[in-house]
Amino acid sequence: KTAVMCGVLSAGGARLAITGSPGTTQDDVADALRDAGHLVYGCRADTPAEHAANISQVIAARPDILLDNGASLVEALLRTGGTVIGGTEETTTGANLLREEMAGQVSFPVIVINDSPLKLIMENEHGVGPTVVASFLKVTNLQVPAKRFAVFGYGSVGRGIAKCLQAQHGLVTVVEPDPIRALEAVLHGFVVASTEAALRGDDVLITATGRPGAIAAEHLPLLRDGAILVNTGHYSWEIDLAALRATAVSHETVDAGIEVFAMPGGRRLNLLARGEMLNLAGGGGNPVETMDLGLALQILSLRRIALQAATLPAGPQPVPADINREVAQGMVELLCRE
C-alpha cells in the first residue's frame, strides 16, 4: 500500500528516499521500489540500531519534504541541523513527540495526518481495530470468546480494538487515565480498571497509547502466568522489552510471531511480533479502503506543503479543512457507488 503511494508521488515528480519500520517492512516490496529507482534503506529484520542508521541515510539524502512516521525523521533532522520546506506526520506517537518533547524546536510546518477526523474514524477505529484482532487470531491460533483482554488506551485505535473484541464476545477491560475517555469506554459497555488490576486479572494485554511505558518494568511481576503481551503503537517502547528480556530466566521463540519468556517463580509470559505493531508485523496491515483514505490525506497534505508551505504556521498542525472535505467526499462516492 505504501508502494502505491510512492508511485503516486513519483508520478507527481517527486524523488524518494524511503525507510520502513523494524518487523513490518515487506522485503519484496522494498526490492521492487529499489528496482523502480527509489533510494530504499532497510529490511524487515532490522534491529533498532540498524533502523536508526536507515533514518540517518534518509536524512543524508537531503530531502525537501518529510513524510514522517513517529517523528523519527524530524528528530534526526533537528539533531543534524538540516532544513526542509515542511512535512507530514502519520501517527499519534509522532504527534505527541512533536507537541511535547520537540515543542518549540520545529521551525517548519508539519501537518499531522492523525489529527484528521477521517483518519481517526475510518483508519484507526475501523481499520486498525479489526486488523489487530485478525492478526491476534492468526499469530496465536486462539479464539476471542471468553478470553479476558485489557486494552491500554481508549483513543480511536484502542476504541476500535476494544469494540472488535467485544463484538467477538471477548471480555474487555479498558485502562485509560483520561477521565473523559474513560467515561466514554464505560458508556460503550467496558469495565475501566487500573493498570495493576488489569495486569493481574486479564489474559491478553494490548497497548494502544502512543506513549512509552504503558507496561513498565515494575508491572512485570503482576502479570499472570501465560499472559500475552501485544503492542499496536508505532514504537515497541509501550512495553518495557528491555526489562522483560533482562528479568527473564530464559527465553525461546516458539513461532515466527511468538516469544516465550520464563520468569522467576515459574511464570511464562508470551510476546507477539517482537513487541512491534501487531497488525503490521503479524498480519497483512490495514484494509485497502482505509489506507486509500489515509494515503490520500498524505498526498494532498504533501502537495499543500510543496506549493503553499509559506502560508502555513510552523510546527505541528491539523490537516486543512478543505483537504478533509475533499477526501471525505471522494470516499463517500467510492463506498456508495452503484
Helices and strands as residue ranges (DSSP letters): H 2-11, E 17-19, H 27-35, E 39-41, H 48-60, E 65-68, H 72-80, E 86-89, H 92-99, E 109-112, G 113-115, H 117-118, I 119-128, H 129-140, E 148-152, H 156-167, E 171-175, H 179-187, E 191-192, H 195-201, E 204-207, G 217-222, E 228-231, G 236-238, H 241-247, E 250-255, E 258-262, E 268-272, G 273-275, H 278-281, H 288-308, G 309-311, E 315-318, H 321-335
